[in-house]
Every structure is written in structure tokens, then in C-alpha cells.
Amino acid sequence: MSDMKGFSLFSGAGIGETYLSQCDINIAVANEIVEKRAELYRKMNPGHEMVCGDITKIEIFEKVMDKAQDSEFLIASPPCQGMSIAGKNRHQIMMVEDPRNYLIYSVLDAIERIKPDYIIIENVPVLLKIKLPYNGELHTVLEILEAEFGDEYNIDGKRVNSADYSVPQTRYRAIIKMWPKTKNWPWPKTVDHQITVEETISHLPSLESGEVSNIKWHYARKHDSRQVLWMQHTPTGRTAFWNEEYYPQKKDGTRIKGYESSYRRIKWDAPSPTITIRNDAISSQRNVHPGRMKPDGTYSDARVLTPYELMLLTSLPTDWNPPDNTPEILIRQVLGESIPPLMIKKIVEEMR
């Protein structure tokens, strides 16, 4: 495939685009509404034009479209917060009423304007189920795309797991692909062996709360001493809520009630669980280092994963290197919101 001009919408820090240049795709322009994410995108992708602003505003849309002219590739990740509730009919109504779900229409407008050959739209899995207003009725996103572009494009969408594409993280996403009727774009084959946490980060130095290594971005957050104590007595893959003695408790000794997904160490022998936006907190979901049993029966690494461990588990290259002054919390947030770039690379490599 020869070099291809592309553009990116709802780009975040551009993590999902990391390997596109290896696929001969050159992103000419990107758009992100949050300035701190847009600025990180600029620093990590100095050759790309970044237009920061609300794509629903005509002046921002036109600026992006002007830079995107003649693009053959589009990747778009409309914000997913409004789609995070799945299931019941009453919830579906709530999702329809959430204005963040209408951002998909900006993607449709961009497709209509630019007519790129290859398009990836990605989001949380409920993207494939949510119904949005279209021509006075409610329709799924795939139905809307088919009505608008079915004469010009093949359109296919499905729920995928990043761990099936050599990413050492279980992360389910909805991927919608669009491509010309005259072309072919099969789904990549899934792997027989999913990459584990052990294969990805076990070579890194062990760190306890507050410790720093000589590897950039591999440093441990400082945690409350009580949380550290609970996790020191929590085995790999288990939650501190299961401990008979050192369980999460208030200062008066009262047991804290919570979900068993929190105060929980991840496993060595499986891909990591989905990295969330609150990966800085021990009390959040499945983000404590697996640890290793020590001679005294306690477990090492009683802390959340370091930024560098998170980068590797997201399938970023070892030399992915944000500027030194990038806030740790920003790095953690963009990783928690990102689509694993290796999965995007494998999908794009199948374009014909």
C-alpha cells in the first residue's frame, strides 16, 4: 500500500495512531477538544496538524476539513462517556438523550465531505446497540451508516477484544470499518496465545509505594500506609476484601464495604484487565501490581501499576516517551481512555 493521507477526529493524545506511520498512513490533521490532551498530541506528533476545539462548531469543523482535503483514511473515536450505560430500555432512552452520543453525526458530516477510502470508527461495545434519532425514528449507528453510505461503502462492525490481537490487555471495543465496494478489508486473524502481564512487565524492577527506579516513567505512586498494609497481605489475583485480617477498614476498625474488583491485584498469567481512567487509585478496579510472595509471606509491589507498566500493557512501544514535564495524572488518564494501538495496527494492515 502506498503512502496514504489521513485525518483523525476525537483524537485524545493520539495513542491509537501510534503505529499508523508503520502502515504508510500519514495523519495530516487531528482534532481534540481538551487542550491538555491536544497539547500532548502535538508534542508526541510534531508532524501532525492539531486543531483544538469543538468539532460541532462550524469554524472548527471547517478548519479541520480544509486540512483533511484529499485524505484517504479516517480514524474517529467519538467520546464514549454517554454510552457507558448498557442494557435496559429505560437506560437506552437515557443514552439517546445524552448529547455526547450525537457527536457521531460530526463523523458522518466529515465522511460526506471528504469521502475517505478507509474509515475506522471505534467506541465502547454499546456503540453497536445504541439507537439514535435519524429521519424521525430511532436507528442503530450501523443502520444510519448503511442508509447514508451503503451505496458507496462496505460497512462492517463488531465487538473485538484487544487481547485477541497481541495486546497484553483485555479491552473490549466496538470497531466499525468502512471501505470501497471495489476493495477488500478482512478482519485480522486472532492469536492462539494471548500475551500475559508476566511476559510484558515482569522484567521491570520491583517497586514499593513511593519508590523510584532508573527507568523513565517507572516509579511507584505514594499510597496511604494502611492501603499498603492491606495489599502486602493480598496474594496475586485476589482482593484485600477476602483477607481475614488485613482487609480494607475505616480508622475505627469497621470493615469497608466495596466491590471485589477494587483493592485487587491483577494476575501474572493473563492479559491485564481493562486499564481505567482511575488507574492511580488502589481502591479502583483491578489495577494493583500482581506482586510476588516474599520470604515473610507478604507480597511485594503493594501499589498501582507505574505509568511505564501501563504504557507497555497498552501495547505502546518501549520508546514511547512523553515530555518530562507531562503530568503523571494526564498520562494515566489518556492511557485509561485510549484504544490499544497495536490492535489498530493489525486491523489497518489488512486493508487491501
Number of C-alpha atoms within 10 A of each C-alpha: 9 7 11 17 19 24 30 26 23 23 27 27 29 24 23 24 21 20 19 19 13 10 17 14 21 20 24 19 24 28 27 23 17 15 13 16 20 23 16 20 23 18 15 18 16 10 12 16 18 23 21 20 18 15 22 14 10 10 12 17 18 14 14 25 19 12 16 25 17 16 22 19 25 25 23 22 22 23 19 18 13 15 22 12 14 15 10 8 9 9 14 18 13 12 22 18 14 13 9 15 20 18 16 18 15 17 22 15 13 21 19 12 12 18 21 22 20 23 24 20 19 24 23 21 20 17 27 20 16 22 21 22 14 13 8 7 8 14 16 16 21 19 17 19 18 17 11 14 17 16 10 15 21 18 18 17 17 14 17 18 17 26 25 22 25 20 26 28 27 24 22 17 20 19 21 21 22 24 21 18 13 9 12 12 18 13 15 16 11 15 12 9 10 19 22 22 23 16 13 18 18 14 8 12 13 18 21 19 19 11 13 17 13 8 10 12 19 21 22 23 21 14 17 11 10 15 20 19 17 21 32 23 21 28 23 20 16 21 24 25 24 15 15 8 10 18 23 24 15 11 8 6 9 10 13 10 10 11 12 14 17 19 29 28 28 26 21 20 14 17 25 27 18 19 23 19 19 15 24 23 18 25 20 18 22 27 28 29 28 29 26 17 16 10 7 6 12 17 19 23 23 28 29 29 29 22 22 23 19 24 23 18 27 28 22 21 14 9 7 13 13 15 10 9 6 12 11 14 14 15 20 22 18 18 25 17 16 21 24 27 22 25 23 21 20 19 19 23 18 14 16 12
